[in-house]
Amino acid sequence: PMQTWMGAWAPHVHHFSSNWRELRTLVWSLERHCQADRKDMQGGTVFYFTDNIVTYFVMQNGSSSSAELQKLVRAAKLL
C-alpha cells in the first residue's frame, strides 16, 4: 500500500528558507518511515518527490555549503 501525506509549517519556522523547510520535510519523512517498525515495509522503496532543486542536489551530492542544510543532510544520511 502507498502512503501519502501533506502538511503545513507552523508560523515559527517561516523565517527559515524554503530550501531548509523542504530538506527538513525530507528528514521528517525519513524519521517517520524509520520509526514505523512495520514488517511489511522491509525491502520496500521510499519515493520522495520535490520540486526543490536545491534539496535534490544537496541530497544527491551529500553536502551543502550552508551550515543549516548540512546539518539536515547529515541527519538524513544517518537515517
KEPAKE-311875 format. One record per residue: chain; x, y, z of N, C-alpha, C in turn. Coordinates in Angstrom, 1 decimal. Layout:
BEGIN
<site><cadena>A</cadena><n_px>X</n_px><n_py>Y</n_py><n_pz>Z</n_pz><ca_px>X</ca_px><ca_py>Y</ca_py><ca_pz>Z</ca_pz><c_px>X</c_px><c_py>Y</c_py><c_pz>Z</c_pz></site>
...
% end
This chain:
BEGIN
<site><cadena>A</cadena><n_px>0.8</n_px><n_py>-1.2</n_py><n_pz>0.0</n_pz><ca_px>0.0</ca_px><ca_py>0.0</ca_py><ca_pz>0.0</ca_pz><c_px>0.9</c_px><c_py>1.3</c_py><c_pz>0.0</c_pz></site>
<site><cadena>A</cadena><n_px>0.4</n_px><n_py>2.3</n_py><n_pz>-0.7</n_pz><ca_px>1.1</ca_px><ca_py>3.5</ca_py><ca_pz>-0.7</ca_pz><c_px>0.6</c_px><c_py>4.5</c_py><c_pz>0.3</c_pz></site>
<site><cadena>A</cadena><n_px>1.5</n_px><n_py>5.2</n_py><n_pz>1.0</n_pz><ca_px>1.1</ca_px><ca_py>6.2</ca_py><ca_pz>2.0</ca_pz><c_px>1.5</c_px><c_py>7.6</c_py><c_pz>1.5</c_pz></site>
<site><cadena>A</cadena><n_px>0.6</n_px><n_py>8.5</n_py><n_pz>1.6</n_pz><ca_px>0.9</ca_px><ca_py>9.9</ca_py><ca_pz>1.2</ca_pz><c_px>0.5</c_px><c_py>10.8</c_py><c_pz>2.3</c_pz></site>
<site><cadena>A</cadena><n_px>1.0</n_px><n_py>12.0</n_py><n_pz>2.4</n_pz><ca_px>0.6</ca_px><ca_py>13.0</ca_py><ca_pz>3.4</ca_pz><c_px>1.1</c_px><c_py>14.3</c_py><c_pz>2.9</c_pz></site>
<site><cadena>A</cadena><n_px>0.4</n_px><n_py>15.3</n_py><n_pz>3.4</n_pz><ca_px>0.8</ca_px><ca_py>16.7</ca_py><ca_pz>3.1</ca_pz><c_px>0.6</c_px><c_py>17.5</c_py><c_pz>4.4</c_pz></site>
<site><cadena>A</cadena><n_px>1.4</n_px><n_py>18.5</n_py><n_pz>4.7</n_pz><ca_px>1.2</ca_px><ca_py>19.2</ca_py><ca_pz>5.9</ca_pz><c_px>1.5</c_px><c_py>20.7</c_py><c_pz>5.6</c_pz></site>
<site><cadena>A</cadena><n_px>1.5</n_px><n_py>21.5</n_py><n_pz>6.7</n_pz><ca_px>1.7</ca_px><ca_py>22.9</ca_py><ca_pz>6.6</ca_pz><c_px>2.7</c_px><c_py>23.3</c_py><c_pz>7.8</c_pz></site>
<site><cadena>A</cadena><n_px>3.6</n_px><n_py>24.2</n_py><n_pz>7.5</n_pz><ca_px>4.6</ca_px><ca_py>24.6</ca_py><ca_pz>8.5</ca_pz><c_px>3.9</c_px><c_py>25.5</c_py><c_pz>9.5</c_pz></site>
<site><cadena>A</cadena><n_px>4.3</n_px><n_py>25.4</n_py><n_pz>10.7</n_pz><ca_px>3.8</ca_px><ca_py>26.4</ca_py><ca_pz>11.8</ca_pz><c_px>4.5</c_px><c_py>27.7</c_py><c_pz>11.6</c_pz></site>
<site><cadena>A</cadena><n_px>3.9</n_px><n_py>28.8</n_py><n_pz>12.0</n_pz><ca_px>4.4</ca_px><ca_py>30.1</ca_py><ca_pz>11.8</ca_pz><c_px>5.8</c_px><c_py>30.3</c_py><c_pz>12.3</c_pz></site>
<site><cadena>A</cadena><n_px>6.2</n_px><n_py>29.6</n_py><n_pz>13.3</n_pz><ca_px>7.6</ca_px><ca_py>29.9</ca_py><ca_pz>13.9</ca_pz><c_px>8.7</c_px><c_py>29.4</c_py><c_pz>13.0</c_pz></site>
<site><cadena>A</cadena><n_px>8.5</n_px><n_py>28.7</n_py><n_pz>11.9</n_pz><ca_px>9.5</ca_px><ca_py>28.2</ca_py><ca_pz>11.0</ca_pz><c_px>9.5</c_px><c_py>29.0</c_py><c_pz>9.7</c_pz></site>
<site><cadena>A</cadena><n_px>8.7</n_px><n_py>29.9</n_py><n_pz>9.5</n_pz><ca_px>8.6</ca_px><ca_py>30.7</ca_py><ca_pz>8.3</ca_pz><c_px>9.8</c_px><c_py>31.5</c_py><c_pz>8.0</c_pz></site>
<site><cadena>A</cadena><n_px>10.6</n_px><n_py>31.8</n_py><n_pz>9.0</n_pz><ca_px>11.8</ca_px><ca_py>32.6</ca_py><ca_pz>8.8</ca_pz><c_px>12.9</c_px><c_py>31.8</c_py><c_pz>8.2</c_pz></site>
<site><cadena>A</cadena><n_px>12.8</n_px><n_py>30.5</n_py><n_pz>8.2</n_pz><ca_px>13.8</ca_px><ca_py>29.6</ca_py><ca_pz>7.5</ca_pz><c_px>13.5</c_px><c_py>29.6</c_py><c_pz>6.0</c_pz></site>
<site><cadena>A</cadena><n_px>14.5</n_px><n_py>29.3</n_py><n_pz>5.2</n_pz><ca_px>14.4</ca_px><ca_py>29.3</ca_py><ca_pz>3.8</ca_pz><c_px>13.5</c_px><c_py>28.2</c_py><c_pz>3.3</c_pz></site>
<site><cadena>A</cadena><n_px>13.0</n_px><n_py>28.3</n_py><n_pz>2.1</n_pz><ca_px>12.2</ca_px><ca_py>27.2</ca_py><ca_pz>1.5</ca_pz><c_px>13.1</c_px><c_py>26.0</c_py><c_pz>1.3</c_pz></site>
<site><cadena>A</cadena><n_px>14.4</n_px><n_py>26.2</n_py><n_pz>1.1</n_pz><ca_px>15.3</ca_px><ca_py>25.0</ca_py><ca_pz>1.0</ca_pz><c_px>15.4</c_px><c_py>24.3</c_py><c_pz>2.3</c_pz></site>
<site><cadena>A</cadena><n_px>15.5</n_px><n_py>25.0</n_py><n_pz>3.4</n_pz><ca_px>15.6</ca_px><ca_py>24.4</ca_py><ca_pz>4.7</ca_pz><c_px>14.3</c_px><c_py>23.7</c_py><c_pz>5.0</c_pz></site>
<site><cadena>A</cadena><n_px>13.2</n_px><n_py>24.3</n_py><n_pz>4.7</n_pz><ca_px>11.9</ca_px><ca_py>23.7</ca_py><ca_pz>5.1</ca_pz><c_px>11.7</c_px><c_py>22.4</c_py><c_pz>4.2</c_pz></site>
<site><cadena>A</cadena><n_px>12.1</n_px><n_py>22.4</n_py><n_pz>3.0</n_pz><ca_px>11.9</ca_px><ca_py>21.2</ca_py><ca_pz>2.1</ca_pz><c_px>12.8</c_px><c_py>20.1</c_py><c_pz>2.6</c_pz></site>
<site><cadena>A</cadena><n_px>14.1</n_px><n_py>20.4</n_py><n_pz>2.9</n_pz><ca_px>15.0</ca_px><ca_py>19.4</ca_py><ca_pz>3.4</ca_pz><c_px>14.6</c_px><c_py>18.9</c_py><c_pz>4.7</c_pz></site>
<site><cadena>A</cadena><n_px>14.1</n_px><n_py>19.8</n_py><n_pz>5.6</n_pz><ca_px>13.6</ca_px><ca_py>19.3</ca_py><ca_pz>6.9</ca_pz><c_px>12.4</c_px><c_py>18.4</c_py><c_pz>6.7</c_pz></site>
<site><cadena>A</cadena><n_px>11.6</n_px><n_py>18.6</n_py><n_pz>5.7</n_pz><ca_px>10.4</ca_px><ca_py>17.7</ca_py><ca_pz>5.4</ca_pz><c_px>10.9</c_px><c_py>16.4</c_py><c_pz>5.0</c_pz></site>
<site><cadena>A</cadena><n_px>12.0</n_px><n_py>16.3</n_py><n_pz>4.2</n_pz><ca_px>12.6</ca_px><ca_py>15.0</ca_py><ca_pz>3.8</ca_pz><c_px>13.1</c_px><c_py>14.3</c_py><c_pz>5.1</c_pz></site>
<site><cadena>A</cadena><n_px>13.8</n_px><n_py>15.0</n_py><n_pz>5.9</n_pz><ca_px>14.3</ca_px><ca_py>14.3</ca_py><ca_pz>7.2</ca_pz><c_px>13.2</c_px><c_py>13.8</c_py><c_pz>8.0</c_pz></site>
<site><cadena>A</cadena><n_px>12.2</n_px><n_py>14.6</n_py><n_pz>8.2</n_pz><ca_px>11.0</ca_px><ca_py>14.2</ca_py><ca_pz>9.0</ca_pz><c_px>10.3</c_px><c_py>13.0</c_py><c_pz>8.3</c_pz></site>
<site><cadena>A</cadena><n_px>10.3</n_px><n_py>12.9</n_py><n_pz>7.0</n_pz><ca_px>9.7</ca_px><ca_py>11.8</ca_py><ca_pz>6.3</ca_pz><c_px>10.5</c_px><c_py>10.5</c_py><c_pz>6.6</c_pz></site>
<site><cadena>A</cadena><n_px>11.8</n_px><n_py>10.7</n_py><n_pz>6.5</n_pz><ca_px>12.7</ca_px><ca_py>9.5</ca_py><ca_pz>6.8</ca_pz><c_px>12.6</c_px><c_py>9.0</c_py><c_pz>8.2</c_pz></site>
<site><cadena>A</cadena><n_px>12.5</n_px><n_py>10.0</n_py><n_pz>9.1</n_pz><ca_px>12.3</ca_px><ca_py>9.6</ca_py><ca_pz>10.6</ca_pz><c_px>11.0</c_px><c_py>8.9</c_py><c_pz>10.8</c_pz></site>
<site><cadena>A</cadena><n_px>10.0</n_px><n_py>9.4</n_py><n_pz>10.2</n_pz><ca_px>8.7</ca_px><ca_py>8.7</ca_py><ca_pz>10.3</ca_pz><c_px>8.7</c_px><c_py>7.3</c_py><c_pz>9.7</c_pz></site>
<site><cadena>A</cadena><n_px>9.4</n_px><n_py>7.2</n_py><n_pz>8.6</n_pz><ca_px>9.5</ca_px><ca_py>5.9</ca_py><ca_pz>7.9</ca_pz><c_px>10.3</c_px><c_py>4.9</c_py><c_pz>8.8</c_pz></site>
<site><cadena>A</cadena><n_px>11.4</n_px><n_py>5.4</n_py><n_pz>9.4</n_pz><ca_px>12.2</ca_px><ca_py>4.5</ca_py><ca_pz>10.2</ca_pz><c_px>11.6</c_px><c_py>4.1</c_py><c_pz>11.5</c_pz></site>
<site><cadena>A</cadena><n_px>10.7</n_px><n_py>5.0</n_py><n_pz>12.1</n_pz><ca_px>10.0</ca_px><ca_py>4.7</ca_py><ca_pz>13.3</ca_pz><c_px>8.8</c_px><c_py>3.8</c_py><c_pz>13.1</c_pz></site>
<site><cadena>A</cadena><n_px>8.4</n_px><n_py>3.6</n_py><n_pz>11.9</n_pz><ca_px>7.2</ca_px><ca_py>2.8</ca_py><ca_pz>11.7</ca_pz><c_px>7.3</c_px><c_py>1.4</c_py><c_pz>12.2</c_pz></site>
<site><cadena>A</cadena><n_px>8.5</n_px><n_py>0.8</n_py><n_pz>12.0</n_pz><ca_px>8.8</ca_px><ca_py>-0.5</ca_py><ca_pz>12.5</ca_pz><c_px>7.7</c_px><c_py>-1.5</c_py><c_pz>12.1</c_pz></site>
<site><cadena>A</cadena><n_px>7.4</n_px><n_py>-1.5</n_py><n_pz>10.8</n_pz><ca_px>6.5</ca_px><ca_py>-2.4</ca_py><ca_pz>10.3</ca_pz><c_px>7.2</c_px><c_py>-3.4</c_py><c_pz>9.4</c_pz></site>
<site><cadena>A</cadena><n_px>6.8</n_px><n_py>-4.7</n_py><n_pz>9.6</n_pz><ca_px>7.5</ca_px><ca_py>-5.8</ca_py><ca_pz>8.9</ca_pz><c_px>7.2</c_px><c_py>-5.7</c_py><c_pz>7.4</c_pz></site>
<site><cadena>A</cadena><n_px>6.0</n_px><n_py>-5.2</n_py><n_pz>7.0</n_pz><ca_px>5.7</ca_px><ca_py>-5.1</ca_py><ca_pz>5.6</ca_pz><c_px>6.4</c_px><c_py>-4.0</c_py><c_pz>4.9</c_pz></site>
<site><cadena>A</cadena><n_px>7.2</n_px><n_py>-3.2</n_py><n_pz>5.6</n_pz><ca_px>7.9</ca_px><ca_py>-2.2</ca_py><ca_pz>4.9</ca_pz><c_px>9.4</c_px><c_py>-2.6</c_py><c_pz>4.6</c_pz></site>
<site><cadena>A</cadena><n_px>9.8</n_px><n_py>-3.8</n_py><n_pz>5.1</n_pz><ca_px>11.1</ca_px><ca_py>-4.2</ca_py><ca_pz>4.9</ca_pz><c_px>11.3</c_px><c_py>-4.6</c_py><c_pz>3.4</c_pz></site>
<site><cadena>A</cadena><n_px>12.4</n_px><n_py>-4.1</n_py><n_pz>2.9</n_pz><ca_px>12.7</ca_px><ca_py>-4.4</ca_py><ca_pz>1.5</ca_pz><c_px>11.9</c_px><c_py>-3.5</c_py><c_pz>0.5</c_pz></site>
<site><cadena>A</cadena><n_px>11.3</n_px><n_py>-2.5</n_py><n_pz>1.1</n_pz><ca_px>10.5</ca_px><ca_py>-1.6</ca_py><ca_pz>0.2</ca_pz><c_px>11.3</c_px><c_py>-0.4</c_py><c_pz>-0.3</c_pz></site>
<site><cadena>A</cadena><n_px>10.7</n_px><n_py>0.4</n_py><n_pz>-1.1</n_pz><ca_px>11.4</ca_px><ca_py>1.6</ca_py><ca_pz>-1.6</ca_pz><c_px>10.6</c_px><c_py>2.9</c_py><c_pz>-1.2</c_pz></site>
<site><cadena>A</cadena><n_px>11.4</n_px><n_py>3.8</n_py><n_pz>-0.7</n_pz><ca_px>10.8</ca_px><ca_py>5.1</ca_py><ca_pz>-0.4</ca_pz><c_px>10.9</c_px><c_py>6.1</c_py><c_pz>-1.5</c_pz></site>
<site><cadena>A</cadena><n_px>9.9</n_px><n_py>6.7</n_py><n_pz>-2.0</n_pz><ca_px>9.9</ca_px><ca_py>7.7</ca_py><ca_pz>-3.0</ca_pz><c_px>9.6</c_px><c_py>9.0</c_py><c_pz>-2.4</c_pz></site>
<site><cadena>A</cadena><n_px>10.4</n_px><n_py>10.0</n_py><n_pz>-2.7</n_pz><ca_px>10.2</ca_px><ca_py>11.4</ca_py><ca_pz>-2.2</ca_pz><c_px>10.2</c_px><c_py>12.3</c_py><c_pz>-3.4</c_pz></site>
<site><cadena>A</cadena><n_px>9.1</n_px><n_py>13.0</n_py><n_pz>-3.6</n_pz><ca_px>9.0</ca_px><ca_py>13.9</ca_py><ca_pz>-4.7</ca_pz><c_px>9.1</c_px><c_py>15.3</c_py><c_pz>-4.3</c_pz></site>
<site><cadena>A</cadena><n_px>10.0</n_px><n_py>16.1</n_py><n_pz>-5.0</n_pz><ca_px>10.1</ca_px><ca_py>17.5</ca_py><ca_pz>-4.6</ca_pz><c_px>10.3</c_px><c_py>18.3</c_py><c_pz>-5.9</c_pz></site>
<site><cadena>A</cadena><n_px>9.9</n_px><n_py>19.6</n_py><n_pz>-5.8</n_pz><ca_px>10.2</ca_px><ca_py>20.5</ca_py><ca_pz>-6.9</ca_pz><c_px>11.3</c_px><c_py>21.4</c_py><c_pz>-6.5</c_pz></site>
<site><cadena>A</cadena><n_px>11.9</n_px><n_py>21.1</n_py><n_pz>-5.4</n_pz><ca_px>13.0</ca_px><ca_py>22.0</ca_py><ca_pz>-4.9</ca_pz><c_px>14.3</c_px><c_py>21.4</c_py><c_pz>-5.4</c_pz></site>
<site><cadena>A</cadena><n_px>14.9</n_px><n_py>22.1</n_py><n_pz>-6.4</n_pz><ca_px>16.2</ca_px><ca_py>21.6</ca_py><ca_pz>-7.0</ca_pz><c_px>17.3</c_px><c_py>21.6</c_py><c_pz>-6.0</c_pz></site>
<site><cadena>A</cadena><n_px>17.4</n_px><n_py>22.5</n_py><n_pz>-5.0</n_pz><ca_px>18.4</ca_px><ca_py>22.5</ca_py><ca_pz>-4.0</ca_pz><c_px>18.4</c_px><c_py>21.3</c_py><c_pz>-3.2</c_pz></site>
<site><cadena>A</cadena><n_px>17.2</n_px><n_py>20.9</n_py><n_pz>-2.7</n_pz><ca_px>17.0</ca_px><ca_py>19.7</ca_py><ca_pz>-1.9</ca_pz><c_px>17.5</c_px><c_py>18.5</c_py><c_pz>-2.7</c_pz></site>
<site><cadena>A</cadena><n_px>17.1</n_px><n_py>18.4</n_py><n_pz>-4.0</n_pz><ca_px>17.5</ca_px><ca_py>17.3</ca_py><ca_pz>-4.8</ca_pz><c_px>19.1</c_px><c_py>17.2</c_py><c_pz>-4.9</c_pz></site>
<site><cadena>A</cadena><n_px>19.7</n_px><n_py>18.3</n_py><n_pz>-5.3</n_pz><ca_px>21.2</ca_px><ca_py>18.2</ca_py><ca_pz>-5.5</ca_pz><c_px>21.9</c_px><c_py>18.1</c_py><c_pz>-4.2</c_pz></site>
<site><cadena>A</cadena><n_px>21.5</n_px><n_py>18.7</n_py><n_pz>-3.1</n_pz><ca_px>22.2</ca_px><ca_py>18.6</ca_py><ca_pz>-1.8</ca_pz><c_px>22.1</c_px><c_py>17.2</c_py><c_pz>-1.3</c_pz></site>
<site><cadena>A</cadena><n_px>21.0</n_px><n_py>16.5</n_py><n_pz>-1.5</n_pz><ca_px>20.9</ca_px><ca_py>15.1</ca_py><ca_pz>-1.1</ca_pz><c_px>21.7</c_px><c_py>14.2</c_py><c_pz>-2.0</c_pz></site>
<site><cadena>A</cadena><n_px>21.7</n_px><n_py>14.5</n_py><n_pz>-3.3</n_pz><ca_px>22.4</ca_px><ca_py>13.7</ca_py><ca_pz>-4.3</ca_pz><c_px>23.9</c_px><c_py>13.8</c_py><c_pz>-4.0</c_pz></site>
<site><cadena>A</cadena><n_px>24.4</n_px><n_py>15.0</n_py><n_pz>-3.8</n_pz><ca_px>25.8</ca_px><ca_py>15.3</ca_py><ca_pz>-3.5</ca_pz><c_px>26.3</c_px><c_py>14.9</c_py><c_pz>-2.1</c_pz></site>
<site><cadena>A</cadena><n_px>25.3</n_px><n_py>15.0</n_py><n_pz>-1.2</n_pz><ca_px>25.6</ca_px><ca_py>14.6</ca_py><ca_pz>0.2</ca_pz><c_px>26.3</c_px><c_py>15.7</c_py><c_pz>1.0</c_pz></site>
<site><cadena>A</cadena><n_px>26.2</n_px><n_py>17.0</n_py><n_pz>0.5</n_pz><ca_px>26.8</ca_px><ca_py>18.1</ca_py><ca_pz>1.2</ca_pz><c_px>26.2</c_px><c_py>19.4</c_py><c_pz>0.7</c_pz></site>
<site><cadena>A</cadena><n_px>26.3</n_px><n_py>20.4</n_py><n_pz>1.6</n_pz><ca_px>25.9</ca_px><ca_py>21.8</ca_py><ca_pz>1.3</ca_pz><c_px>26.8</c_px><c_py>22.8</c_py><c_pz>1.9</c_pz></site>
<site><cadena>A</cadena><n_px>27.0</n_px><n_py>23.9</n_py><n_pz>1.3</n_pz><ca_px>27.9</ca_px><ca_py>24.9</ca_py><ca_pz>1.8</ca_pz><c_px>27.1</c_px><c_py>25.7</c_py><c_pz>3.0</c_pz></site>
<site><cadena>A</cadena><n_px>25.8</n_px><n_py>25.5</n_py><n_pz>3.1</n_pz><ca_px>25.1</ca_px><ca_py>26.1</ca_py><ca_pz>4.1</ca_pz><c_px>25.1</c_px><c_py>25.2</c_py><c_pz>5.4</c_pz></site>
<site><cadena>A</cadena><n_px>25.5</n_px><n_py>25.8</n_py><n_pz>6.5</n_pz><ca_px>25.7</ca_px><ca_py>25.0</ca_py><ca_pz>7.7</ca_pz><c_px>24.4</c_px><c_py>24.4</c_py><c_pz>8.2</c_pz></site>
<site><cadena>A</cadena><n_px>23.3</n_px><n_py>25.1</n_py><n_pz>8.0</n_pz><ca_px>22.0</ca_px><ca_py>24.6</ca_py><ca_pz>8.4</ca_pz><c_px>21.5</c_px><c_py>23.5</c_py><c_pz>7.5</c_pz></site>
<site><cadena>A</cadena><n_px>21.7</n_px><n_py>23.6</n_py><n_pz>6.3</n_pz><ca_px>21.4</ca_px><ca_py>22.5</ca_py><ca_pz>5.3</ca_pz><c_px>22.3</c_px><c_py>21.3</c_py><c_pz>5.5</c_pz></site>
<site><cadena>A</cadena><n_px>23.5</n_px><n_py>21.5</n_py><n_pz>5.8</n_pz><ca_px>24.5</ca_px><ca_py>20.4</ca_py><ca_pz>6.1</ca_pz><c_px>24.1</c_px><c_py>19.6</c_py><c_pz>7.3</c_pz></site>
<site><cadena>A</cadena><n_px>23.6</n_px><n_py>20.3</n_py><n_pz>8.3</n_pz><ca_px>23.1</ca_px><ca_py>19.5</ca_py><ca_pz>9.5</ca_pz><c_px>21.9</c_px><c_py>18.6</c_py><c_pz>9.1</c_pz></site>
<site><cadena>A</cadena><n_px>21.1</n_px><n_py>19.1</n_py><n_pz>8.3</n_pz><ca_px>19.9</ca_px><ca_py>18.2</ca_py><ca_pz>7.8</ca_pz><c_px>20.4</c_px><c_py>17.1</c_py><c_pz>6.9</c_pz></site>
<site><cadena>A</cadena><n_px>21.4</n_px><n_py>17.4</n_py><n_pz>6.0</n_pz><ca_px>21.9</ca_px><ca_py>16.3</ca_py><ca_pz>5.2</ca_pz><c_px>22.5</c_px><c_py>15.2</c_py><c_pz>6.0</c_pz></site>
<site><cadena>A</cadena><n_px>23.3</n_px><n_py>15.6</n_py><n_pz>7.0</n_pz><ca_px>23.9</ca_px><ca_py>14.6</ca_py><ca_pz>7.9</ca_pz><c_px>22.8</c_px><c_py>13.8</c_py><c_pz>8.7</c_pz></site>
<site><cadena>A</cadena><n_px>21.8</n_px><n_py>14.4</n_py><n_pz>9.1</n_pz><ca_px>20.7</ca_px><ca_py>13.7</ca_py><ca_pz>9.8</ca_pz><c_px>20.0</c_px><c_py>12.7</c_py><c_pz>8.8</c_pz></site>
<site><cadena>A</cadena><n_px>19.8</n_px><n_py>13.1</n_py><n_pz>7.6</n_pz><ca_px>19.2</ca_px><ca_py>12.2</ca_py><ca_pz>6.6</ca_pz><c_px>20.1</c_px><c_py>11.0</c_py><c_pz>6.3</c_pz></site>
<site><cadena>A</cadena><n_px>21.4</n_px><n_py>11.3</n_py><n_pz>6.2</n_pz><ca_px>22.3</ca_px><ca_py>10.2</ca_py><ca_pz>5.9</ca_pz><c_px>22.4</c_px><c_py>9.2</c_py><c_pz>7.0</c_pz></site>
<site><cadena>A</cadena><n_px>22.3</n_px><n_py>9.7</n_py><n_pz>8.3</n_pz><ca_px>22.3</ca_px><ca_py>8.8</ca_py><ca_pz>9.4</ca_pz><c_px>21.1</c_px><c_py>7.9</c_py><c_pz>9.5</c_pz></site>
<site><cadena>A</cadena><n_px>20.0</n_px><n_py>8.4</n_py><n_pz>8.9</n_pz><ca_px>18.8</ca_px><ca_py>7.6</ca_py><ca_pz>8.9</ca_pz><c_px>18.9</c_px><c_py>6.5</c_py><c_pz>7.9</c_pz></site>
% end
